[in-house]
Structures are given as C-alpha cells and as structure tokens.
Amino acid sequence: MASFTPLDKFADARGWSLNDIYRQATTNIKNRQIEARSNYSENVYKLDDLQINYSILHPGVIKAWHRHENQDDYFCVVHGMAQVGVYDESAASAGANGAQKFFIGEHNPGVIHIEAGEWHGLTAVGTKPVGLLYLVTNIYNPHLPDEERAPHDSFVGHDWWLPENQ
C-alpha cells in the first residue's frame, strides 16, 4: 500500500522550503533491495535510474488513474494542495478497501510513496494550480512508456474525487 511520510516545512520572512525529499525516496529504495513486499516489489531499482520531474495540474482536472509495472513514484506537492488517490487491486480483491486518499501540499507537506502496480492519480484542491515534484525510479522512455491508464471513475465513483468525500 502507498505510504505518507511527513516533511518538515521551514518558513521565514523570505518564504518557505521543504528538505530531504530525495533522502526519503533513496532510503526506501535501498531498503527495498533487501525485502520484497508485493508481487511487483521484485523490481530492484538503481539510484542511477532515478528521475526527478515537475508538473503543474490545473484546478478542476482529475489526472487519474494510471499505474506502472516497473516503477515506483514519490509525490511531493510544493505549490497548492492536492488530493492524491491510490488504489491497490490486491487489497481490494482480498476484501479490504483498496482505495486510499491523501491530502498533501503547502499546508500538509510530505512524500507519498506509490509502489509499482498501484493505480494512482491526483486532483487540485481549491482554486490554485498544483505544483507536483515527483521522483520516479526509472527514466521515462517516450517510445515505450511504462504506463497503463484507466478512467478516473474506474475503481471509485466520480464523487470520490471531491475533497469533502473523505
């Protein structure tokens, strides 16, 4: 299942910053080489294959669902607030609620670790665009992307993406 790790937010008269995003991901990747946790976790990642990306998501957009077979994602929202959804098919097939919902961003800084095989997506909360800084464990290949997509209401109803439906 996905996990959330809070980050310390440092603020002063000049603004604010978040630190140790990279350390959270690389510590997890190093630990992962020792223990397997799911059908997908036999993937062993090399630190040389990590890629850090940044994207903007406009309010009103639901960017979901998608998953990766050979890649973990580490999400950190550095501008605005987002609702991140993660859906684990194996938990759902075992009778548990496979859907997790996280609210992260300026007012709740942290890193969400999304394991290979978990469906995930996000939407902006409020009227500000969301600035998503994310680390992936494989370099993106536009000719052969490691991505499978599904409609945003595939595993949950459309209303699930509304922030008041926690």
C-alpha positions in Angstrom: 0.0 0.0 0.0 1.0 3.6 -0.5 2.6 5.4 2.4 2.8 9.0 3.5 6.0 10.5 5.1 5.6 14.0 6.6 8.3 16.6 5.8 9.5 19.5 7.9 8.5 22.8 6.5 10.9 25.7 7.2 9.5 29.2 6.9 10.9 32.6 7.4 10.4 36.2 6.1 11.7 35.1 2.7 9.2 32.2 2.1 9.3 28.5 2.9 11.1 25.3 1.8 10.9 21.5 2.2 14.0 19.4 2.6 15.0 15.8 2.3 12.6 14.7 -0.4 15.3 12.8 -2.2 16.5 11.2 1.0 13.0 9.8 1.7 13.0 8.1 -1.7 16.5 6.8 -1.8 16.3 5.4 1.7 13.2 3.5 0.7 14.8 2.2 -2.5 17.9 0.9 -0.6 15.6 -0.9 1.9 13.6 -2.3 -0.9 16.6 -4.2 -2.3 16.6 -6.2 1.0 13.0 -7.2 1.4 10.2 -7.9 -1.0 6.7 -6.6 -0.1 4.4 -7.3 -3.1 4.1 -9.0 -6.5 5.7 -6.0 -8.0 8.5 -5.5 -5.5 10.9 -7.9 -7.0 11.9 -4.8 -9.1 15.3 -3.7 -7.9 16.0 0.0 -8.7 19.4 1.5 -9.3 20.0 5.0 -8.0 21.4 5.9 -11.5 17.9 5.3 -13.0 16.1 7.9 -10.8 14.5 10.8 -12.5 13.0 13.9 -10.8 10.2 15.7 -12.6 7.9 18.7 -12.0 4.4 19.2 -13.4 1.5 21.7 -13.0 -2.0 20.5 -12.6 -4.9 22.9 -13.1 -7.9 23.1 -10.8 -10.9 21.0 -11.9 -8.7 18.4 -13.6 -8.6 14.8 -12.4 -5.4 13.2 -13.5 -6.2 9.5 -12.8 -5.9 6.5 -13.0 -2.6 5.1 -14.1 0.0 2.7 -12.9 3.5 1.5 -13.7 4.7 -2.1 -13.9 8.4 -1.4 -13.2 8.4 2.0 -11.5 7.7 3.5 -8.0 6.6 7.1 -7.8 7.3 9.5 -4.9 4.9 12.5 -5.0 5.6 15.8 -3.2 3.3 18.8 -3.8 5.3 22.0 -3.4 2.6 24.5 -4.6 -1.1 24.4 -3.8 -2.9 21.5 -2.3 -3.8 18.1 -3.9 -5.9 15.1 -3.3 -3.9 12.0 -4.2 -5.7 8.8 -4.8 -4.0 5.3 -4.7 -5.9 2.1 -5.5 -4.4 -1.3 -4.7 -6.2 -4.1 -6.6 -4.6 -6.8 -4.4 -6.1 -5.3 -1.3 -9.5 -4.8 -2.9 -9.5 -8.5 -4.1 -8.7 -9.6 -0.5 -11.9 -7.8 0.7 -10.2 -4.7 2.0 -10.9 -1.2 0.8 -8.2 -0.8 -1.9 -8.7 3.0 -2.2 -6.5 5.4 -0.2 -6.9 9.2 -0.2 -4.2 11.6 0.8 -4.2 15.4 1.1 -0.8 16.9 0.6 0.7 20.2 -0.3 1.8 23.5 1.2 -0.3 23.0 4.3 0.4 19.3 4.8 3.9 18.7 3.3 5.1 15.2 2.8 6.1 12.5 0.4 3.7 9.8 -0.8 5.4 6.6 -1.9 3.4 4.8 -4.6 4.6 1.3 -5.3 4.8 -0.3 -8.8 1.4 -1.8 -9.7 -0.7 0.6 -7.6 -3.1 2.7 -9.5 -2.8 6.4 -8.7 -3.8 9.9 -9.6 -4.5 13.4 -8.3 -6.6 16.5 -8.4 -6.1 20.0 -7.2 -8.0 21.0 -4.1 -9.2 24.6 -4.2 -8.6 27.2 -6.9 -4.8 27.2 -7.1 -2.9 25.1 -9.6 -0.9 22.3 -8.0 2.9 22.1 -8.5 3.9 18.4 -8.3 7.5 17.5 -7.8 7.9 13.8 -8.2 10.7 11.2 -8.3 10.4 8.1 -10.4 12.6 5.0 -10.2 13.0 4.6 -13.9 14.0 7.2 -16.6 11.0 8.0 -18.8 11.0 6.4 -22.2 8.5 8.3 -24.5 8.8 5.5 -27.1 7.9 2.7 -24.6 6.3 4.3 -21.6 5.7 2.1 -18.5 2.2 3.2 -18.0 -1.3 1.7 -18.1 -4.3 4.0 -17.9 -7.9 3.7 -16.7 -10.8 6.3 -16.5 -10.9 8.4 -13.3 -14.1 6.6 -12.1 -12.9 3.1 -12.7 -12.4 2.0 -9.1 -14.3 4.7 -7.3 -17.2 6.9 -8.2 -16.7 10.3 -9.7 -17.8 11.9 -6.3 -14.8 10.2 -4.6 -12.6 12.8 -6.1 -14.4 15.6 -4.4 -12.4 16.6 -1.3 -15.4 16.6 1.0 -15.9 12.9 0.4 -13.2 11.6 2.7 
